[in-house]
Amino acid sequence: MSVPNIVTPLPGPEARRILAEDARYISPSYTRSYPLVVKRGRGAAVEDVDGNTFLDFSSGIAVTSTGHCHPHVVAAIQRQAAELIHMSGTDFYYEQMTLVAKRLSAVAPMPGPHKFYYGNSGAEAVECALKLARYHTRRQHIVAFLGAFHGRTMGALSLTASRPQQRRRFSPLLPGVTHVPYPNLYRGCLGGPEEQEAFALGCARFIEERLFTSTLAPEEVAAIVVEPIQGEGGYAVAPTGFLQEIRRICDRHGILLVVDEVQSGAGRTGKWWAIEHTGVEPDIVTIAKGIASGMPLGICMSRAEIMDWQPGSHASTFGGNPVCLAAALATIDVLEGGAIQNAAETGEYMVRRMKAWPEKYPRVGDVRGRGLMIGVEIVKDQRLRTPDGATRDAVIQKMFERGVLCLGAGESTIRLTPPLIVSMEEADTAMDTLEECVRE
């Protein structure tokens, strides 16, 4: 498969036919960035219904961590589908549930023993974490952060605070959720390293010094929920000092620290979990997206003593489906077999190359990220850091037309999340294309 290779106008004739049918039948709530109608994928490449091939630096929103249709993952799915597709782990037992739990327990970012709950998505993993935190602590309040995205089901949506449209006309949401500032250093602080560190610590200390002394009793807070790297919020990396201070606040007041690793976990940042870059140990971790290479699987992992609820407290008919767990086991094999290391090395190479862009191109305000979770900020004015969403969208459209797929995040960030098996050559192709589109 030659990648990229555009052989028709975009969208092509078959794609236009399907787009017309989609407009007739499918919910308009989906957020499509450009008219891509996919037929098949292999590795970091996808082919549309008209024979155009694209280099995929979106990975299905950071989901296909081992690339599209990795042979090891496909074989595992095929074997399991021929043996058992469904029995429901909420009422019966099968070994795949414990096998995946053992593998993840061995790489957990906090000391064991651990317990695991299986759902179908990141939002379900977050819903589990919310219910578990309230059940275990017997407290009702949750603290979350502005700019966060934790899902669109009603509980997860109550934590989400990245775009007004995601919450518009759905109130009342879950009561007891309070949002506080997140230390997006690019947007929030114009100073140097010392000023940035002070700003980040100020965001954390706001919780204890302002929130807990004015409107919210700390003994009624069940959990603080945070993304180590905000995804939809613009690929903003939480400073180490900020997360360490959040951990100290939780410890002082008996609050659970819930880390949302739905987008940043499963090797995406060059370590198993993004929180590992900081040395902070969470109490609960939510997992989904890349853990099963495209199969629907959400996981809530906690320290064992926290998951103390009784039978019937929470369950999911399809969560932990045998086929999805088989895909997860195969994915873990690939990740530990070199994909995570490749993410670290290739991501470092990409960031190092693109870090020079703000000096070369006035519209590039910042390049940031860890591993293969990289954000390129597009601005109107570098000095004022004024976001430029319209130009960001135009760049993404140009990249699509030239055969490279990526998505936006936040107000004006281009996010690059290729499969963790991406090659240096493919990385250079994507960066060459992005640089050409930015230059134009």
MISE-419438 format. One line per 3 residues: their letters; for each residue x, y, z of N, C-alpha, C. Coordinates in steps of 0.1 Angstrom, whole numbers. Layout:
N
A = X:Y:Z:X:Y:Z:X:Y:Z ~ ...
This chain:
440
MSV = 9:-12:0:0:0:0:9:12:0 ~ 9:20:-11:17:32:-12:10:43:-4 ~ 17:50:5:11:59:14:20:72:15
PNI = 14:84:14:0:85:9:-1:85:-6 ~ -13:82:-11:-15:81:-26:-29:85:-29 ~ -31:98:-33:-45:103:-36:-47:102:-51
VTP = -57:94:-55:-59:91:-69:-73:96:-74 ~ -81:102:-66:-93:108:-70:-95:122:-63 ~ -103:131:-68:-107:142:-60:-113:137:-47
LPG = -111:145:-36:-117:141:-23:-129:150:-19 ~ -140:144:-16:-142:129:-16:-144:124:-30 ~ -141:111:-32:-143:105:-45:-158:101:-47
PEA = -161:95:-58:-175:92:-62:-182:83:-52 ~ -175:72:-48:-181:62:-39:-182:68:-25 ~ -173:76:-21:-174:83:-8:-185:93:-8
RRI = -187:100:-19:-199:110:-20:-212:102:-19 ~ -213:91:-25:-226:83:-23:-228:79:-9 ~ -218:75:-2:-220:70:12:-222:82:21
LAE = -216:94:18:-218:106:26:-233:110:25 ~ -238:109:13:-253:113:12:-261:103:20 ~ -259:91:20:-266:81:28:-264:84:43
DAR = -252:87:47:-249:91:61:-257:103:65 ~ -258:113:57:-266:125:60:-280:122:62 ~ -285:111:55:-299:108:56:-302:100:69
YIS = -293:91:73:-296:82:84:-289:84:97 ~ -277:90:97:-269:90:109:-270:103:117 ~ -269:101:130:-270:112:140:-261:124:136
PSY = -266:136:135:-257:148:132:-248:152:144 ~ -249:145:155:-241:149:167:-226:145:166 ~ -223:136:156:-209:132:154:-201:143:149
TRS = -189:144:153:-180:155:149:-170:150:138 ~ -174:151:126:-165:147:115:-156:159:110 ~ -143:156:109:-134:167:106:-133:169:91
YPL = -134:158:83:-133:159:68:-139:146:63 ~ -143:146:50:-151:135:44:-142:123:40 ~ -137:116:50:-130:104:49:-140:92:51
VVK = -141:83:41:-149:71:42:-140:59:41 ~ -137:53:52:-126:43:53:-131:29:48 ~ -123:22:41:-126:8:37:-117:-2:45
RGR = -104:0:45:-95:-9:52:-83:-2:57 ~ -76:-9:66:-64:-3:72:-53:-13:75 ~ -41:-10:74:-30:-18:77:-19:-9:83
GAA = -14:-13:95:-4:-5:102:-8:9:103 ~ 0:19:98:-3:33:99:-10:38:87 ~ -15:29:78:-21:33:66:-36:29:66
VED = -44:38:59:-58:34:57:-61:37:42 ~ -71:30:37:-75:31:23:-90:35:23 ~ -94:45:15:-108:48:15:-115:40:4
VDG = -128:42:3:-137:34:-6:-134:37:-21 ~ -126:47:-24:-123:50:-38:-108:47:-41 ~ -101:40:-32:-88:36:-35:-77:46:-31
NTF = -81:57:-25:-71:67:-20:-65:61:-7 ~ -52:63:-5:-45:58:7:-39:70:15 ~ -40:68:28:-37:79:37:-27:74:48
LDF = -19:83:53:-10:80:64:-18:85:77 ~ -21:75:86:-30:78:97:-23:82:109 ~ -23:95:112:-17:101:124:-28:105:134
SSG = -40:98:133:-51:100:143:-53:87:150 ~ -50:75:144:-52:62:151:-66:60:156 ~ -76:65:148:-89:64:153:-92:70:167
IAV = -86:82:168:-86:90:181:-78:82:191 ~ -66:79:188:-56:73:197:-60:59:202 ~ -67:52:193:-72:39:197:-64:27:191
TST = -61:28:178:-53:17:172:-39:17:176 ~ -35:14:188:-22:16:193:-12:7:186 ~ -16:-4:182:-6:-13:175:-8:-12:160
GHC = -14:-2:155:-17:0:141:-30:-7:137 ~ -34:-4:125:-46:-11:120:-44:-25:117 ~ -52:-34:122:-52:-48:119:-38:-55:121
HPH = -33:-52:132:-20:-59:135:-22:-74:135 ~ -13:-81:128:-16:-96:126:-17:-103:139 ~ -9:-100:149:-10:-107:162:-24:-104:169
VVA = -29:-92:168:-42:-89:173:-53:-95:165 ~ -52:-95:152:-62:-101:144:-63:-116:146 ~ -52:-123:147:-52:-137:150:-58:-140:163
AIQ = -56:-132:173:-61:-134:187:-77:-133:186 ~ -81:-123:179:-96:-121:178:-102:-132:170 ~ -96:-137:160:-102:-148:152:-102:-161:160
RQA = -92:-164:167:-92:-176:176:-103:-175:186 ~ -104:-164:193:-114:-163:204:-128:-163:198 ~ -130:-156:187:-144:-156:181:-148:-170:177
AEL = -139:-178:173:-143:-192:169:-146:-201:181 ~ -142:-196:193:-144:-204:205:-155:-200:215 ~ -155:-187:218:-165:-181:226:-166:-166:224
IHM = -177:-161:220:-179:-147:218:-185:-140:230 ~ -194:-146:237:-200:-139:248:-206:-149:258 ~ -205:-145:271:-211:-153:281:-215:-144:293
SGT = -209:-132:294:-211:-121:304:-204:-124:317 ~ -194:-117:319:-186:-118:331:-193:-113:343 ~ -204:-106:342:-212:-102:353:-219:-113:361
DFY = -221:-124:354:-228:-135:360:-221:-149:359 ~ -210:-149:351:-203:-162:350:-188:-158:350 ~ -180:-168:348:-165:-167:349:-159:-171:336
YEQ = -148:-165:332:-139:-170:322:-125:-164:324 ~ -115:-172:320:-101:-169:324:-96:-156:318 ~ -101:-152:307:-95:-140:300:-96:-128:310
MTL = -106:-127:318:-108:-116:327:-96:-115:337 ~ -92:-127:342:-81:-126:352:-67:-125:344 ~ -66:-130:332:-54:-129:325:-50:-115:322
VAK = -60:-107:317:-58:-93:314:-55:-85:327 ~ -62:-88:338:-60:-82:351:-46:-84:356 ~ -41:-96:355:-27:-100:359:-17:-91:352
RLS = -19:-91:338:-9:-83:330:-9:-68:334 ~ -21:-63:336:-21:-48:339:-17:-46:353 ~ -20:-55:362:-15:-53:376:0:-53:377
AVA = 7:-60:368:21:-61:368:28:-47:363 ~ 20:-39:356:25:-26:351:18:-14:357 ~ 10:-17:368:2:-6:374:11:5:379
PMP = 6:18:379:14:29:384:13:31:399 ~ 7:22:406:7:23:420:8:9:426 ~ 13:8:439:15:-6:444:3:-14:445
GPH = 5:-27:444:-7:-36:445:-9:-41:459 ~ -19:-50:461:-27:-56:451:-37:-47:444 ~ -42:-51:433:-52:-43:425:-65:-51:422
KFY = -75:-43:420:-88:-49:415:-92:-42:402 ~ -100:-49:393:-103:-44:380:-118:-46:377 ~ -123:-36:371:-137:-36:366:-137:-34:351
YGN = -145:-42:343:-145:-41:329:-158:-35:324 ~ -156:-25:315:-167:-19:308:-164:-19:293 ~ -171:-10:285:-169:-10:271:-163:2:265
SGA = -160:12:273:-155:25:268:-148:33:279 ~ -142:44:275:-136:53:285:-146:59:294 ~ -157:63:288:-168:69:296:-173:60:306
EAV = -174:47:303:-179:37:313:-168:35:324 ~ -156:35:320:-145:34:330:-146:46:340 ~ -149:58:335:-150:70:343:-163:69:352
ECA = -174:64:346:-186:62:354:-183:53:366 ~ -176:42:363:-172:33:374:-164:40:385 ~ -154:47:381:-145:54:390:-153:64:399
LKL = -163:71:393:-171:80:401:-179:73:411 ~ -186:62:407:-194:54:416:-186:48:427 ~ -174:42:423:-166:36:433:-161:46:443
ARY = -157:58:439:-151:67:448:-162:71:458 ~ -174:74:454:-185:77:463:-188:66:472 ~ -188:53:467:-192:42:475:-182:40:486
HTR = -169:40:482:-158:36:492:-157:47:502 ~ -157:60:498:-155:71:508:-167:75:516 ~ -179:71:511:-192:76:516:-193:91:516
RQH = -186:97:506:-186:112:504:-193:114:490 ~ -197:127:488:-205:129:477:-199:138:466 ~ -189:146:470:-184:156:461:-172:151:452
IVA = -170:157:440:-160:154:431:-154:167:426 ~ -140:168:426:-133:179:420:-128:175:407 ~ -130:183:396:-125:181:383:-119:194:378
FLG = -114:194:365:-106:205:360:-112:211:348 ~ -111:224:347:-115:231:334:-107:226:323 ~ -113:224:311:-106:219:300:-106:204:299
AFH = -111:197:309:-111:183:309:-121:176:300 ~ -118:164:295:-128:156:288:-127:142:294 ~ -138:138:299:-139:125:305:-150:116:299
GRT = -157:121:289:-168:113:283:-181:120:282 ~ -191:114:275:-203:121:273:-215:114:279 ~ -214:103:286:-225:98:294:-227:108:306
MGA = -239:107:312:-242:118:321:-233:120:333 ~ -228:110:339:-218:111:349:-205:117:344 ~ -200:110:334:-187:115:328:-188:129:323
LSL = -200:132:317:-202:145:311:-202:156:322 ~ -206:152:334:-206:162:345:-192:166:349 ~ -182:157:346:-168:161:348:-162:168:336
TAS = -167:166:324:-162:172:312:-164:187:312 ~ -153:194:308:-154:209:308:-145:214:297 ~ -146:208:285:-137:213:274:-144:221:264
RPQ = -157:219:261:-164:227:251:-179:228:256 ~ -184:240:255:-198:242:259:-208:233:252 ~ -206:230:239:-215:222:231:-217:208:237
QRR = -207:203:243:-208:190:249:-218:189:260 ~ -220:201:267:-229:201:278:-242:208:275 ~ -243:215:264:-254:224:261:-267:216:261
RFS = -277:221:268:-291:215:268:-292:201:274 ~ -282:198:282:-283:185:289:-284:186:304 ~ -285:198:309:-286:200:324:-300:196:328
PLL = -302:192:341:-292:192:351:-283:179:350 ~ -270:182:353:-260:171:353:-259:165:367 ~ -249:157:369:-246:151:382:-243:161:392
PGV = -250:162:403:-247:172:413:-234:169:420 ~ -228:179:426:-216:176:435:-203:177:428 ~ -203:182:415:-190:183:408:-186:197:407
THV = -173:200:411:-168:214:411:-156:214:402 ~ -155:224:393:-144:225:383:-134:236:388 ~ -122:233:387:-111:243:391:-101:244:380
PYP = -92:255:380:-83:257:369:-73:246:367 ~ -70:243:355:-59:233:351:-47:241:347 ~ -35:237:350:-23:245:346:-19:243:332
NLY = -27:248:323:-23:248:309:-13:260:307 ~ 0:256:308:11:266:309:11:275:296 ~ 8:269:285:8:276:272:-2:288:272
RGC = -14:285:277:-25:295:277:-25:303:289 ~ -20:298:301:-22:304:313:-11:312:319 ~ 1:311:314:13:317:320:23:322:309
LGG = 26:335:309:35:340:299:49:341:304 ~ 52:337:316:65:338:321:75:327:318 ~ 87:327:325:97:317:323:94:305:332
PEE = 104:296:333:102:284:341:98:286:356 ~ 103:296:362:100:299:376:85:303:377 ~ 81:312:368:68:317:368:58:306:365
QEA = 62:297:356:53:286:352:51:277:363 ~ 62:274:370:61:265:382:52:271:393 ~ 53:284:395:45:290:405:30:290:401
FAL = 28:292:388:14:292:383:8:278:384 ~ 16:268:381:11:254:382:7:250:397 ~ 16:254:406:14:251:420:2:259:425
GCA = 0:271:420:-11:279:424:-24:273:420 ~ -24:266:408:-37:259:404:-40:248:413 ~ -30:241:418:-32:230:427:-37:235:441
RFI = -29:245:446:-32:250:459:-45:258:460 ~ -50:262:448:-64:269:448:-74:260:454 ~ -73:247:452:-82:237:458:-83:238:473
EER = -71:238:479:-71:237:494:-72:251:500 ~ -65:261:494:-65:274:500:-77:283:497 ~ -84:280:486:-96:288:483:-109:280:483
LFT = -109:269:475:-121:261:475:-125:255:488 ~ -115:249:495:-118:242:508:-120:252:519 ~ -117:265:517:-119:274:528:-131:283:525
STL = -138:281:513:-149:290:510:-162:283:507 ~ -162:272:499:-175:267:495:-176:251:496 ~ -164:244:498:-165:230:497:-157:224:509
APE = -164:216:517:-158:210:529:-149:198:524 ~ -136:198:527:-128:187:522:-132:173:527 ~ -138:172:539:-142:159:543:-154:154:536
EVA = -160:162:527:-171:157:519:-167:154:504 ~ -154:155:501:-149:153:488:-144:139:486 ~ -150:131:477:-146:117:475:-134:116:467
AIV = -133:124:456:-122:122:446:-118:135:439 ~ -106:136:435:-101:146:426:-97:138:413 ~ -103:142:402:-102:135:389:-94:143:380
VEP = -83:138:374:-74:146:366:-68:138:355 ~ -66:145:343:-58:139:332:-44:143:333 ~ -34:134:333:-20:138:333:-16:146:321
IQG = -23:144:310:-22:152:298:-36:154:293 ~ -41:167:293:-55:169:288:-55:166:273 ~ -65:158:270:-67:154:256:-74:164:248
EGG = -88:164:249:-96:174:242:-93:188:247 ~ -87:190:258:-84:203:263:-72:209:256 ~ -66:202:247:-55:208:239:-41:202:241
YAV = -41:189:245:-28:183:248:-19:191:257 ~ -25:195:268:-18:203:278:-12:193:288 ~ 1:193:290:8:184:299:8:190:313
APT = 3:182:322:3:187:336:17:187:342 ~ 22:198:348:35:198:353:37:188:365 ~ 48:183:367:51:173:378:47:179:392
GFL = 52:191:394:49:197:407:34:199:410 ~ 26:202:400:12:203:401:6:190:406 ~ 9:179:399:4:166:402:8:161:416
QEI = 21:164:419:26:160:433:18:168:443 ~ 15:180:441:7:188:451:-7:183:452 ~ -13:179:441:-26:173:441:-26:160:450
RRI = -16:152:448:-14:140:456:-13:143:471 ~ -6:153:474:-4:157:488:-18:162:494 ~ -25:170:486:-38:174:491:-47:162:493
CDR = -47:153:484:-56:141:486:-52:133:499 ~ -39:132:501:-34:125:513:-38:132:526 ~ -37:145:526:-41:152:538:-55:151:542
HGI = -64:150:532:-78:150:534:-86:137:532 ~ -78:126:530:-85:114:527:-93:113:514 ~ -88:120:504:-95:121:491:-88:111:481
LLV = -96:105:473:-90:95:463:-85:103:451 ~ -73:100:446:-68:106:434:-72:96:422 ~ -80:101:413:-84:93:401:-77:99:389
VDE = -69:91:382:-62:96:371:-68:90:358 ~ -73:99:349:-79:95:336:-68:92:326 ~ -65:80:323:-55:76:313:-61:70:301
VQS = -74:74:298:-81:68:287:-73:71:274 ~ -69:83:272:-62:87:260:-47:86:261 ~ -42:89:273:-27:90:275:-21:77:280
GAG = -29:67:283:-23:54:288:-20:44:277 ~ -17:32:281:-14:21:272:-2:24:263 ~ 8:30:269:21:32:261:21:45:253
RTG = 11:52:252:10:64:243:21:74:245 ~ 25:76:257:35:86:261:49:81:262 ~ 51:68:258:65:62:259:67:55:272
KWW = 57:56:281:57:47:293:43:41:293 ~ 41:31:302:28:25:302:17:35:305 ~ 20:44:315:10:54:319:17:68:319
AIE = 9:78:315:15:91:315:19:96:329 ~ 11:91:339:14:96:353:27:91:358 ~ 33:81:351:46:75:355:57:86:353
HTG = 55:95:344:65:105:341:67:114:353 ~ 58:114:363:58:123:374:61:117:387 ~ 61:103:388:63:96:400:51:96:410
VEP = 40:102:406:28:103:414:21:89:413 ~ 16:84:424:9:72:425:-6:74:427 ~ -15:71:418:-29:73:419:-36:62:427
DIV = -48:64:431:-56:54:438:-65:46:428 ~ -70:53:417:-78:47:407:-73:52:393 ~ -73:43:384:-69:47:370:-80:42:360
TIA = -84:51:351:-94:47:341:-86:45:328 ~ -90:34:321:-82:29:309:-92:26:298 ~ -89:29:286:-97:24:274:-88:27:262
KGI = -95:31:251:-88:35:238:-78:24:234 ~ -65:27:236:-54:19:230:-52:5:236 ~ -59:2:247:-56:-11:254:-60:-23:246
ASG = -69:-22:237:-74:-34:229:-73:-31:214 ~ -66:-21:210:-63:-19:195:-75:-18:187 ~ -86:-12:192:-97:-10:184:-110:-17:188
MPL = -108:-27:197:-120:-34:202:-125:-27:214 ~ -138:-26:216:-144:-18:227:-141:-24:241 ~ -133:-17:249:-129:-22:262:-126:-10:271
GIC = -133:-9:282:-129:1:292:-126:-6:305 ~ -117:-1:312:-112:-7:325:-110:3:336 ~ -115:0:347:-113:8:359:-104:0:368
MSR = -92:5:371:-82:-2:380:-80:6:392 ~ -81:-1:404:-79:6:416:-71:-3:426 ~ -66:4:436:-60:-4:447:-71:-13:453
AEI = -67:-25:456:-77:-35:459:-86:-31:471 ~ -81:-25:481:-89:-21:493:-100:-11:489 ~ -98:-4:478:-108:6:475:-120:0:468
MDW = -118:-11:460:-129:-17:453:-136:-27:462 ~ -143:-21:472:-149:-29:483:-164:-30:482 ~ -170:-27:471:-184:-27:470:-190:-42:469
QPG = -203:-43:471:-209:-56:472:-215:-60:458 ~ -217:-73:456:-223:-78:444:-236:-70:441 ~ -237:-66:428:-249:-58:424:-247:-43:424
SHA = -236:-39:430:-233:-24:431:-231:-18:417 ~ -224:-26:408:-221:-21:395:-218:-32:386 ~ -222:-32:373:-219:-43:364:-222:-38:350
STF = -218:-47:340:-220:-44:326:-221:-57:318 ~ -232:-58:311:-234:-71:303:-223:-74:294 ~ -219:-64:286:-208:-67:276:-194:-64:280
GGN = -193:-57:292:-179:-53:296:-170:-65:298 ~ -158:-65:293:-149:-76:295:-153:-88:286 ~ -158:-84:274:-162:-94:264:-150:-103:261
PVC = -151:-116:259:-139:-125:257:-131:-121:244 ~ -138:-117:234:-131:-113:222:-123:-100:224 ~ -129:-90:231:-122:-78:234:-110:-81:243
LAA = -111:-90:253:-100:-93:262:-89:-100:255 ~ -93:-109:245:-82:-115:237:-74:-105:229 ~ -81:-95:224:-74:-84:217:-65:-76:226
ALA = -70:-74:239:-62:-67:249:-49:-75:252 ~ -50:-88:254:-38:-96:257:-28:-95:245 ~ -33:-96:233:-24:-95:221:-18:-81:221
TID = -26:-71:224:-21:-57:224:-10:-56:234 ~ -12:-61:246:-2:-60:256:11:-66:252 ~ 10:-78:245:22:-84:239:30:-75:230
VLE = 22:-69:221:29:-60:211:35:-48:218 ~ 28:-42:227:33:-30:234:45:-33:242 ~ 45:-44:249:57:-48:257:68:-54:248
GGA = 65:-58:236:75:-63:226:82:-52:219 ~ 80:-40:222:88:-29:216:80:-17:212 ~ 67:-18:211:59:-6:207:60:6:216
IQN = 60:3:229:61:14:239:75:21:237 ~ 86:13:236:99:19:234:99:27:221 ~ 93:22:211:93:29:198:85:42:200
AAE = 75:42:207:67:55:210:76:65:217 ~ 84:61:226:93:70:233:103:76:224 ~ 110:67:216:120:72:207:115:80:195
TGE = 105:75:189:99:83:177:93:96:182 ~ 86:95:193:80:108:198:91:118:202 ~ 101:114:208:112:123:211:118:129:199
YMV = 120:121:189:125:126:176:116:136:170 ~ 103:133:170:93:143:164:93:156:171 ~ 92:155:184:92:168:192:104:176:190
RRM = 116:169:190:129:176:188:129:183:174 ~ 124:177:164:124:183:151:114:195:151 ~ 102:193:156:92:204:155:94:215:165
KAW = 102:213:175:104:224:185:110:237:179 ~ 116:236:167:121:247:161:111:255:153 ~ 99:249:151:89:256:143:84:269:147
PEK = 82:271:160:78:285:165:87:296:160 ~ 100:293:159:110:303:155:109:305:140 ~ 104:295:132:104:296:118:90:301:113
YPR = 80:297:120:66:300:115:58:308:125 ~ 54:320:122:47:328:132:34:322:137 ~ 28:313:128:15:308:132:16:296:142
VGD = 28:291:144:31:280:153:34:286:167 ~ 26:284:177:28:290:190:36:281:199 ~ 34:268:198:40:258:207:39:244:202
VRG = 49:236:205:49:222:203:52:215:216 ~ 43:206:220:44:200:233:38:185:233 ~ 42:178:243:37:164:244:47:155:250
RGL = 43:142:251:52:132:255:49:120:247 ~ 60:113:243:59:101:234:52:105:221 ~ 42:97:218:34:99:205:21:105:209
MIG = 21:114:218:9:123:222:14:137:221 ~ 13:143:208:20:155:205:10:165:201 ~ 11:178:206:2:188:202:10:200:195
VEI = 5:205:184:11:217:178:0:228:178 ~ 4:238:185:-6:250:188:-5:260:176 ~ -16:263:170:-17:273:159:-23:286:165
VKD = -16:297:163:-20:310:169:-21:321:159 ~ -28:332:162:-28:344:154:-16:353:158 ~ -12:353:171:-1:361:176:7:353:186
QRL = 20:351:183:28:343:192:30:350:206 ~ 31:363:205:34:370:218:22:370:227 ~ 10:371:222:-2:371:230:-8:357:231
RTP = -2:347:223:-7:334:223:-22:333:220 ~ -26:340:210:-40:341:206:-44:329:198 ~ -53:320:203:-56:308:195:-62:311:182
DGA = -60:303:172:-65:305:158:-71:291:153 ~ -83:289:158:-89:276:154:-92:275:139 ~ -95:286:133:-98:286:118:-86:282:110
TRD = -75:287:113:-63:283:106:-59:269:109 ~ -60:265:122:-58:251:126:-66:241:117 ~ -79:244:116:-88:236:108:-84:236:93
AVI = -80:247:88:-76:248:74:-63:239:72 ~ -54:239:82:-42:231:80:-46:216:80 ~ -55:212:89:-59:198:90:-66:194:77
QKM = -74:203:71:-80:200:58:-70:198:47 ~ -60:207:47:-49:206:37:-42:193:38 ~ -39:189:51:-32:176:53:-40:164:48
FER = -53:164:50:-62:154:45:-61:153:30 ~ -62:165:23:-61:165:9:-48:160:3 ~ -37:160:12:-24:155:8:-21:141:13
GVL = -32:135:20:-31:122:24:-25:119:38 ~ -26:128:47:-22:126:61:-33:130:70 ~ -37:120:79:-49:122:87:-44:126:101
CLG = -50:137:106:-49:141:120:-61:148:125 ~ -62:151:137:-74:157:143:-70:170:151 ~ -80:178:155:-77:189:163:-80:186:178
AGE = -76:195:187:-79:194:201:-79:208:207 ~ -87:210:217:-87:223:223:-91:234:213 ~ -87:246:216:-92:257:208:-84:258:194
STI = -71:254:194:-64:256:182:-52:246:181 ~ -53:234:187:-42:225:187:-44:214:176 ~ -33:211:169:-33:199:160:-27:188:168
RLT = -34:177:169:-29:165:177:-24:155:168 ~ -12:150:171:-6:139:163:-5:127:172 ~ -12:116:169:-13:104:177:-12:92:167
PPL = -1:90:161:1:78:152:1:65:160 ~ 0:54:153:1:41:160:15:40:167 ~ 16:33:177:29:32:185:39:24:177
IVS = 36:18:166:45:11:158:50:19:146 ~ 46:32:146:50:40:134:65:41:132 ~ 69:42:120:83:42:117:88:56:116
MEE = 101:58:117:107:72:115:104:77:102 ~ 104:69:91:101:74:78:87:79:77 ~ 78:72:83:64:76:83:63:89:91
ADT = 70:90:102:69:102:110:75:114:102 ~ 85:112:95:91:123:86:81:127:75 ~ 74:117:69:64:120:59:53:129:65
AMD = 48:125:76:37:133:83:42:147:86 ~ 54:148:92:59:161:96:62:170:84 ~ 68:164:73:70:171:61:57:177:56
TLE = 46:169:56:33:174:51:28:185:60 ~ 29:183:73:24:193:82:31:206:80 ~ 44:205:79:52:217:78:49:225:65
ECV = 47:217:54:43:224:41:29:231:43 ~ 20:224:50:7:231:51:7:243:60 ~ 15:242:71:17:254:80:24:265:72
RE = 34:262:64:41:272:57:32:279:47 ~ 23:272:41:14:278:31:3:287:38
